[in-house]
Amino acid sequence: MSFFIESAMAEGAAAPAGGDPFSLVIMMVVFAAVFYFMIWRPQAKRTKDHKNLMASLSKGDEVVTNGGIVGKITKVNDDFVTLAVSEGVDMHFQKAAVASVLPKGTIKAI
């Protein structure tokens, strides 16, 4: 085994990597662009869509919450909505807990 070590030592030290500093800048710009288009922009779009959804909630809309509860909106306040889950059962939720609005007639179809 010692003959492998000696031959490796005889070759000398490796030359230092002298890459172009401009390529590092290009790599950082490409990384920033990928980060923006793959992570930042889609998340901002989802946030904007959810804010628009919360602003457009109105009485009579059929919605599903983040917890999977389906109901019909009976009352809308600034921060809360009241859902009629079944006959005689009303539940109060924060507007932010509403995940999506369902098409009309979905509750009857379930």
Backbone as CSV, one residue per row, in Angstrom:
resi,resn,N_x,N_y,N_z,CA_x,CA_y,CA_z,C_x,C_y,C_z
1,MET,0.802,-1.187,0.000,0.000,0.000,0.000,0.850,1.258,0.000
2,SER,2.021,1.201,0.529,2.844,2.402,0.625,3.293,2.890,-0.744
3,PHE,3.331,2.021,-1.746,3.762,2.468,-3.068,2.725,3.371,-3.726
4,PHE,1.414,3.269,-3.334,0.397,4.179,-3.860,0.573,5.579,-3.285
5,ILE,0.919,5.638,-2.024,1.086,6.928,-1.371,2.289,7.652,-1.945
6,GLU,3.360,6.926,-2.159,4.563,7.553,-2.698,4.326,8.105,-4.096
7,SER,3.593,7.376,-4.927,3.355,7.871,-6.283,2.418,9.084,-6.268
8,ALA,1.519,9.113,-5.334,0.638,10.269,-5.237,1.415,11.486,-4.766
9,MET,2.334,11.305,-3.873,3.140,12.415,-3.383,4.103,12.896,-4.462
10,ALA,4.517,12.014,-5.346,5.481,12.378,-6.376,4.855,13.257,-7.449
11,GLU,3.528,13.180,-7.605,2.876,13.979,-8.634,2.861,15.462,-8.302
12,GLY,2.983,15.848,-7.078,2.991,17.244,-6.684,1.603,17.706,-6.285
13,ALA,1.558,18.901,-5.815,0.293,19.465,-5.344,-0.570,19.865,-6.534
14,ALA,-1.844,19.758,-6.347,-2.776,20.141,-7.410,-2.784,21.659,-7.557
15,ALA,-2.999,22.120,-8.753,-3.047,23.552,-9.001,-4.312,24.133,-8.378
16,PRO,-4.211,25.317,-7.799,-5.408,25.915,-7.197,-6.445,26.247,-8.269
17,ALA,-7.698,26.063,-7.893,-8.781,26.338,-8.837,-8.919,27.845,-8.982
18,GLY,-8.639,28.336,-10.142,-8.714,29.768,-10.393,-9.859,30.078,-11.318
19,GLY,-11.105,29.876,-10.828,-12.274,30.116,-11.662,-12.492,31.596,-11.903
20,ASP,-13.250,31.878,-12.897,-13.568,33.253,-13.254,-14.560,33.822,-12.238
21,PRO,-14.281,34.960,-11.602,-15.227,35.526,-10.621,-16.545,35.953,-11.269
22,PHE,-16.507,36.256,-12.551,-17.726,36.643,-13.256,-18.705,35.465,-13.344
23,SER,-18.186,34.258,-13.438,-19.062,33.077,-13.491,-19.794,32.885,-12.166
24,LEU,-19.166,33.260,-11.065,-19.822,33.180,-9.763,-20.997,34.160,-9.705
25,VAL,-20.814,35.345,-10.247,-21.888,36.335,-10.276,-23.041,35.832,-11.140
26,ILE,-22.719,35.261,-12.281,-23.758,34.716,-13.164,-24.519,33.596,-12.454
27,MET,-23.800,32.748,-11.743,-24.443,31.648,-11.014,-25.381,32.180,-9.942
28,MET,-24.986,33.223,-9.241,-25.843,33.814,-8.211,-27.097,34.440,-8.825
29,VAL,-26.956,35.089,-9.967,-28.108,35.686,-10.650,-29.068,34.594,-11.115
30,VAL,-28.538,33.522,-11.654,-29.384,32.401,-12.096,-30.097,31.781,-10.902
31,PHE,-29.392,31.613,-9.801,-30.003,31.059,-8.592,-31.118,31.969,-8.085
32,ALA,-30.887,33.287,-8.084,-31.905,34.230,-7.632,-33.128,34.186,-8.548
33,ALA,-32.915,34.065,-9.856,-34.036,33.999,-10.797,-34.849,32.723,-10.588
34,VAL,-34.181,31.612,-10.384,-34.885,30.345,-10.137,-35.673,30.441,-8.838
35,PHE,-35.070,31.011,-7.801,-35.756,31.182,-6.519,-37.010,32.045,-6.696
36,TYR,-36.882,33.138,-7.445,-38.018,34.037,-7.647,-39.149,33.349,-8.399
37,PHE,-38.842,32.703,-9.518,-39.892,32.119,-10.354,-40.444,30.805,-9.808
38,MET,-39.687,30.088,-9.010,-40.160,28.789,-8.514,-40.782,28.883,-7.115
39,ILE,-40.384,29.865,-6.313,-40.852,29.913,-4.928,-41.596,31.212,-4.621
40,TRP,-40.958,32.347,-4.784,-41.513,33.622,-4.351,-42.779,34.001,-5.117
41,ARG,-42.724,33.985,-6.425,-43.846,34.441,-7.249,-45.096,33.569,-7.090
42,PRO,-44.999,32.230,-7.129,-46.209,31.419,-6.925,-46.830,31.607,-5.538
43,GLN,-45.985,31.758,-4.515,-46.516,31.959,-3.164,-47.235,33.290,-3.063
44,ALA,-46.688,34.330,-3.669,-47.338,35.639,-3.658,-48.676,35.580,-4.400
45,LYS,-48.726,34.818,-5.476,-49.976,34.684,-6.225,-51.033,33.952,-5.404
46,ARG,-50.635,32.879,-4.698,-51.584,32.153,-3.849,-52.110,33.051,-2.735
47,THR,-51.236,33.859,-2.148,-51.652,34.770,-1.081,-52.642,35.800,-1.611
48,LYS,-52.367,36.349,-2.774,-53.264,37.337,-3.378,-54.621,36.712,-3.697
49,ASP,-54.622,35.502,-4.248,-55.876,34.817,-4.568,-56.698,34.546,-3.309
50,HIS,-56.029,34.162,-2.211,-56.743,33.870,-0.970,-57.333,35.147,-0.371
51,LYS,-56.605,36.254,-0.455,-57.152,37.525,0.033,-58.374,37.932,-0.777
52,ASN,-58.317,37.748,-2.090,-59.472,38.055,-2.935,-60.650,37.148,-2.596
53,LEU,-60.373,35.885,-2.294,-61.423,34.940,-1.906,-62.097,35.400,-0.622
54,MET,-61.297,35.784,0.370,-61.862,36.220,1.648,-62.684,37.500,1.489
55,ALA,-62.258,38.389,0.602,-62.989,39.634,0.393,-64.306,39.396,-0.351
56,SER,-64.374,38.343,-1.144,-65.566,38.104,-1.958,-66.578,37.172,-1.294
57,LEU,-66.322,36.726,-0.072,-67.282,35.847,0.599,-68.580,36.596,0.874
58,SER,-69.684,35.924,0.594,-70.986,36.546,0.833,-71.976,35.496,1.344
59,LYS,-73.070,35.993,1.872,-74.111,35.118,2.406,-74.644,34.221,1.289
60,GLY,-74.779,32.928,1.580,-75.306,31.971,0.608,-74.236,31.175,-0.118
61,ASP,-72.974,31.584,-0.007,-71.892,30.828,-0.647,-71.679,29.504,0.079
62,GLU,-71.401,28.471,-0.681,-71.059,27.171,-0.108,-69.545,27.061,-0.113
63,VAL,-68.977,26.785,1.072,-67.523,26.803,1.217,-67.044,25.551,1.931
64,VAL,-65.744,25.327,1.823,-65.077,24.282,2.590,-63.961,24.960,3.374
65,THR,-63.798,24.559,4.639,-62.772,25.158,5.490,-61.473,24.363,5.383
66,ASN,-60.440,24.898,6.013,-59.153,24.194,6.032,-59.260,22.849,6.737
67,GLY,-60.190,22.723,7.651,-60.392,21.465,8.363,-61.262,20.478,7.620
68,GLY,-61.784,20.865,6.459,-62.591,19.960,5.652,-64.081,20.038,5.928
69,ILE,-64.515,21.025,6.698,-65.930,21.169,7.009,-66.610,21.937,5.877
70,VAL,-67.700,21.358,5.384,-68.456,21.971,4.294,-69.703,22.606,4.873
71,GLY,-69.983,23.836,4.456,-71.171,24.513,4.952,-71.558,25.675,4.077
72,LYS,-72.713,26.255,4.414,-73.245,27.399,3.682,-73.128,28.629,4.583
73,ILE,-72.626,29.710,4.038,-72.425,30.925,4.825,-73.785,31.565,5.110
74,THR,-74.040,31.814,6.416,-75.279,32.474,6.812,-75.042,33.895,7.296
75,LYS,-73.796,34.196,7.715,-73.486,35.525,8.225,-72.012,35.815,7.983
76,VAL,-71.720,37.044,7.547,-70.340,37.445,7.288,-70.034,38.711,8.084
77,ASN,-68.982,38.669,8.893,-68.481,39.840,9.610,-67.133,40.218,9.017
78,ASP,-66.456,41.166,9.652,-65.147,41.586,9.157,-64.125,40.463,9.223
79,ASP,-64.093,39.743,10.344,-63.078,38.708,10.531,-63.637,37.291,10.613
80,PHE,-64.955,37.153,10.784,-65.545,35.841,11.000,-66.691,35.577,10.040
81,VAL,-66.949,34.298,9.791,-68.113,33.866,9.032,-68.854,32.818,9.857
82,THR,-70.155,32.737,9.652,-70.966,31.711,10.306,-71.434,30.755,9.230
83,LEU,-71.160,29.466,9.446,-71.540,28.435,8.482,-72.672,27.596,9.041
84,ALA,-73.662,27.320,8.201,-74.708,26.374,8.543,-74.224,25.017,8.045
85,VAL,-73.828,24.172,8.983,-73.262,22.877,8.636,-74.370,21.869,8.369
86,SER,-75.416,21.901,9.178,-76.617,21.094,8.958,-77.777,21.861,9.587
87,GLU,-78.960,21.305,9.512,-80.117,22.020,10.054,-79.946,22.248,11.545
88,GLY,-80.007,23.517,11.939,-79.903,23.862,13.355,-78.491,23.894,13.898
89,VAL,-77.486,23.648,13.079,-76.091,23.655,13.549,-75.326,24.743,12.804
90,ASP,-74.990,25.798,13.551,-74.188,26.882,12.994,-72.828,26.878,13.669
91,MET,-71.801,27.105,12.874,-70.433,27.146,13.406,-69.781,28.450,12.972
92,HIS,-68.954,28.996,13.842,-68.262,30.245,13.562,-66.803,29.952,13.219
93,PHE,-66.317,30.570,12.149,-64.941,30.393,11.689,-64.327,31.745,11.365
94,GLN,-63.015,31.809,11.454,-62.322,32.983,10.940,-62.379,32.924,9.419
95,LYS,-62.391,34.087,8.796,-62.433,34.112,7.337,-61.212,33.410,6.738
96,ALA,-60.080,33.526,7.394,-58.852,32.916,6.874,-58.933,31.399,6.857
97,ALA,-59.866,30.814,7.616,-60.002,29.360,7.652,-60.769,28.811,6.457
98,VAL,-61.361,29.684,5.657,-62.090,29.232,4.470,-61.079,28.919,3.376
99,ALA,-61.074,27.675,2.914,-60.096,27.238,1.916,-60.562,27.543,0.499
100,SER,-61.835,27.284,0.208,-62.314,27.540,-1.147,-63.836,27.635,-1.152
101,VAL,-64.328,28.250,-2.216,-65.773,28.360,-2.440,-66.171,27.239,-3.389
102,LEU,-67.234,26.538,-3.040,-67.715,25.423,-3.850,-68.788,25.901,-4.821
103,PRO,-68.997,25.186,-5.902,-70.096,25.533,-6.815,-71.448,25.361,-6.120
104,LYS,-72.410,26.157,-6.533,-73.757,26.088,-5.937,-74.342,24.677,-6.105
105,GLY,-74.979,24.181,-5.073,-75.614,22.873,-5.116,-74.710,21.728,-4.715
106,THR,-73.488,22.022,-4.314,-72.561,20.971,-3.929,-73.018,20.272,-2.654
107,ILE,-73.539,21.039,-1.707,-73.952,20.447,-0.423,-75.102,19.467,-0.625
108,LYS,-76.025,19.794,-1.495,-77.140,18.876,-1.749,-76.689,17.626,-2.468
109,ALA,-75.627,17.750,-3.252,-75.117,16.599,-3.998,-74.338,15.629,-3.116
110,ILE,-73.902,16.114,-1.989,-73.079,15.255,-1.109,-73.929,14.254,-0.401
